[in-house]
Structures are given as structure tokens and as C-alpha cells.
Amino acid sequence: MDNLIKPHGGKLIKRILEGEKKKEYEEKLRYLKGIFLNEREVSDLYMISIGAFSPLEGFLNKIDYLNVVENMRLENGILWPIPITLSIDKEELENIKKEKEIGLFNENGEFLGILQIEEIYGYDKRKEVINVYKTIDENHPGVSYIYSNGDYLIGGKIWMLNEPVHKEFKDFWFTPFQTRNIFMERGWKKIVGFQTRNPIHRAHEFLIKTALEIVDGVFINPLVGQTKKDDIPADIRMKCYKLLIDNYFPKERVFIGVYGAYMRYAGPREAVLHAIVRKNFGCTHFIVGRDHAGVGNYYGPFDAQKIFYEFKKEDIEIEPIFFENAFYCKKCGEMRTVKTCPHDRKEHLSFSGSKIRELFQAGEIPPVEFTRPEIANILMEWYLGNKNG
């Protein structure tokens, strides 16, 4: 791994217990009190344990939490933009407040790991949402989630004993240790990461292929954690990705693996988190497009790019690649951005996600300038089935 970019904080974290130590804690389980984690918390537990959230070793304690909310840094000065926290309510607090270690269970009661409690503390939800999401509007999915949480946070290191069962995309889950080894085996030194929660359309394809001109390979890393209800399901998106890779990319220069975190829709701050996570996976570059990790009109169209100028290069190390909004120019006869196209806007074909949804819901296939016909057929089949269902 010495030839690849260093993980965030300098060390790739692994918080997974194996062998005798795992057996020891499984024996202790009968005596441990525990709490139940929702799906997002299980996802965060997993991301910490495999090193994707390096340098975090657990859920944030109070001083780190406050520093992240206020300054986007851990207490030790390392850049970290999003609080990774575990909340509990008053009833749960009463049950575990005297414990030093607790068991962590999913909503089905399956034992996943343990938390070594450092402290339990109250927090200011309003302050968090204003700083992280830039709004107190509860229509924002991230804000709504924070306000629905318990009134206390538990800070402490975690150990994963039993990884969550990934029922979907079994061949596409990789840890940062695995991706780094794969990139080294392929001889890649410069790797660009591409994050998406939507089916790849022609504009995305243009961004990826443009970036491929300056790197050795691309790591397509679609998010498969929970997204908004009106987002297209992960299994449909994965069909689109695989079809596109199989038919329109040089396979030896593309690697695809899923990103199991949940969307926060935190716009600029989440764009920074996405870049840091891809650095941990081994990427040297990261594509930041228009309105990255945004939702609604809560952020400016290029706020997710502007935030990177607030940091020194050594703060983040991975190199962001910024793109303008891509469109099809009828005069150029191909995909372009305003940086490369001299023609009037009336020559540009650009389609918003809402406009594309309207076309599908009306039973109309989007134009070939927006998406390849094979991709459109997959999406149309899903829309029709969803509509009839």
C-alpha cells in the first residue's frame, strides 16, 4: 500500500474483532446491556469498522463532536466535516448510564459489535443542523433525521464482531484494504473516484471519461445506502452501471464497488466527506459535480466545489476535479460544458432529474442525447412496473 495515497489521518483503521478476542466478547455478551441501532447507525458502524471513515475509531465524543460541528475538524486538527454519532433517548440512557461497555444490535436483534463508552452527553440539535445542513427546515431529509434522534449521544470506540449481512450486490462490497490491494495489482497509481446516487446518464459518462484521460483508472462507487423515497432504487441503478461499464468503457480501466453509507444530503460538507472516504479507498482524485450531495434548493449549484478552496492541500490531499454542468450541444454534436462550448444556450439540451422523471412517468423515452437507449429501457421498465404496482 506504500505506493498509494495515504489514508486520511495517516493510518487505515480496522475495528473488527476476530479469533480468540471475538470469542471472548461473544462469551461476555450474556452479561452486556445493549442498544438497538437503526439502519443508518448500522451503516456508520460498518463504515468505521472497515476503515472507510478513517481516522475514526468509533462514534464521536463530545469534544470531537463540537469541533466537527463548529470547525469541520476533530480535536487533533484533522479535517472531518460530518458528525458521525450514535444517539439514545432518556429511557436508553437510564438503562446503560453506569456501563463501560455495551452491545450493539440491529433492529432485528442480531448482535453486531460493542461500544466502549467514553461519555454520554447532551447536544444542541438546532446548532448541528444550522452548521452542517445550513437550514432548520425539517423538510430537509438530514434535518428531519437529526430532529427525530434521541436527546443524548454516546461517544466511544467500537469493535465489530459480526458484520451486517449484505443481501444485495454481494460481489461488489469491498473494504479499503481490498480496493487498495486491487488498485496496486492493476498497477494504478492515479485513481479517480466517482460518487453517484443516480443512474449514470450521458453527462456522467462524459465526466468520467474526461477524468480518465488524466488518471490510470476510475473507481465507480455508487451509494447503495438509503436515499430519498423518490430516488431510483439501488438495484436498478446497479443494472445501469454494469451495462454501461460492459459496453462503453475499457474494462481494464474501470472498477466498481458499492458505497454502503447513507446519504445525509449535506451538500458541501458531504462532498468533503465523500472525497475523504474515497481517499481511504485509495483514490487520488475525486469528481465533484454540480450540486454534489445536494437536495432541493438548500445549497448553491457550485457550493460543493467552493468549499474545497477553504482547505490547504495537506488537509485533504485527494485532488478534487470540478466540472460544470454538462449538456449536449446540437451544434458541437456531442457532450460539452460551458468551458468548452462557444454556442448559444438554445443549442444546448440539458435535462433535470425531475424532467426525466416526468418523461418516464408519462411513458416517454428520454432522448438519446440524455441517456443511452439500453439504459432508458431499464429505467422505463422499472417506472412502468412501479406505476402499475
Buried (B, 14 or more C-beta within 10 A) or exposed (E): BEEBBBBBBEEBBBBBBEEEEBEEBEEEEEEBEBBBBBEBBBBBBBBBBBBBBBBBBBBBBBEBBBBBBEBBBBBEEBBBBBBBBBBBEEEBBEBBEEBEBBBBBBEEEEBBBBBBBBEBBEBEBEEBBBBBBBBEEEEBBBBBBBEEBBEBBBBBBBBBBBBBEBEEBEEBBBBBBBBBBBBBEBEBBBBBBBBBBBBBBBBBBBBBBBBBEEBBBBBBBBBBBBBEEEBBEBEBBBBBBEBBBEEBBEEEBBBBBBBBBBBBBBBBBBBBBBBBBBBBBBBBBBBBBBBBBBBEEBBBBBBBBBBBEEBEEEBBBBBBBBBBBBBBBEEBEEBBBBEEBEEEEEBBEBBEEEEBBEBBEEEEBBBEBBBBEBBBEBBBEBBEEEEEE
